[in-house]
């Protein structure tokens, strides 16, 4: 009897164990494991070219979800507590349609949302030649007494406009001794490509002169009496009148000036140039006013000066020039002004100078040299000349070197 009870007990517990094992196996079988649920409120987003913001609802059985975007212009911020996330899309300034993918992950589930944004409307801003000139002038407008930009450009002081190829263009800038433009000269001046006449004299300009070679119609460039530094920049070959005297320009005289074959007036007086007068400048055969006085130039006077047959004024005084005066300068019939004093010239004054009708005037501005030495003339003794010549060492006295009128039609 007891044996039968034991058998029944074993059978009962064996059945229970089998049930428990079955339940355990069923729960471990991946085919029977309950899957996560994940759905989103939109499958795709079609956005305009403007900036956009969208709210996407998330339904999931997982405790939390993650969301990401593969594009920097399309960003997401999740809000797990509210079962949602926001999508922010920036404006599309391109003329191409762009796309992105948003990925949402919760537990074992992943869904994607495609984002497409329309192409932006490209706005083409057309800058007319007149507008470009106006922008260039505004950049130059650096002084204390400025142009009133609310007024039409042709009302601005010193600005002259002309109609060229159907557009009103700046052809003249005449702002001497003013406070409209001070400090450094803006590079914007290069955009005034129809400029013919430019006068910035006496404006306390500083810094170096920009490359002006692109102003291919510029005839008159007047930058005298400022505090400009540096050397001579590249300049347009159209120049006939160039004055940069009474500044603090320095360095050697550049060879590239030889390309300015239309030059008639060339004034670099009262600066700090050193070195010699370039031999390559023999191409400046149209020269009328050649002013290099009051620098620190050395070497000999170029022989080619006697070939400048149209020269009216030659001023090389107050330098460190050596050697003798080239023959032939006195034969230039148009020459009226000649100043070579206060150099280190030696030798005998050429006979063509001594015999020139102007020698009675020129002797006082040619013979006196530095260190108390004098050139020999063959007509007067040194002691006689000392009694008749007054020597001025003042740089201020050198400022009285007149130049012809800049607006003369012969410069154009």
C-alpha positions, 0 to 999 in steps of 0.5 A: 500500500505504501509502495503504491502511494510512493509511486503516485507521489513520484508520478505527481511530482514528475508531472509538475516538473514536466510542466515547469520545464515546458513553461521555462522552455517556452519562455526561452524560445525566441519564437515565442518571446514577445516583440517590442512595438514601435510606430511613428506618426509620419513615414515621411516629411516633405518640407518647403525651402523655408525653415520648418519645425515638425512634431512626431509622435512615437508609440512603443512598448519599450521604456525609451527610444533614441532618434538621430538624423544624418544631415546637419540641416535637419536636427532632432530633439527627443522628448521621451516623457511625452512620447515624441520628438521635434524635427527642425529644418533650416532654410534651403538657400541652394537651388537643389532639392536635398534629402535626409533620413531620421532613424528612430530606435526603441528596444529591438525595433528601428524605423526610419523617416525620409525627409525631403526639402524643396530647392531654395529660390536663388536671388540673383543680385545684379550690381550695376556699374553705378552701384559698384562705384557708389560702394567704392566711394562709401568705402573711401568715406573715412573722414570726419566730414563725410558725404551724406549717403542719403543724397544722390551720388552726384551731389557728393562734394568733389564727385563728378559723374558721366554717362558711359555705356548707358551707366552713370560712372564716376570719372572725377574725384577732386577732394583736395585739402578736405576731411572727407577722406583721411587715413589709408586709401581703401582698396575699393578705389580700384573699382572706379574703373572709369576714373580719369581725374583723381586729386586727394592732395592735402588730406593727411592720408597715411599708409601705402598707395594701393596698386592702381594699374587697373584704372586704365583711364586715369590721366591725372593722379594728385596725392601731394602733401600727405603722409603716405609711406612705402614706395611707388605702386603699379600705376596705369600706363594712361597717366600723364600727370603724376604728383606724389611730392611732399610725402614720406615715400621711401625706397628706391625708384622703381624701374616700372615707371618706364612703362608710363610713356605718356607722363608729362608731369612727374613730381616725387619731390620732398620724399625719402627716396634713395638709390639712383635714377633708373637708366630705364626711364629714358623712355619718358620722352614726353616729360615736361616737369621732372621733379625729384628734388629734396630726396636722398638720391645718389649716383650720376645724373642720367645722360638721357635727360638731355633727350627730353626735348619737351622738358620745361622744368627739371628739379634734382636739387637737394640730393646726393648726386655726384659726377658732372652735369650731362651736356645738352640740357642747355640745348632744350629750348623749352626748358625754363626751370633748372635746379641742381644745387645742393648735390655733390656735382663736380666738374665744369658746367657744360657750355650749353648751360652757360650760354643759355639765355636763362643762365643768369637765373639758373646759375643760382640754382645750379652752381652751389653744391654741398660741402661749400664746393662749387661747379666751375663755369669758366665765366666767373671765379668761385669767390665772385659767385659766392658774393652773388648767390644766396643758398637756402637750406630750408625744406619749407623753401623747397615747397615752392615748386609750381606745377601746371594746372591739373585740369589742362586739356593737354594732359588728356 
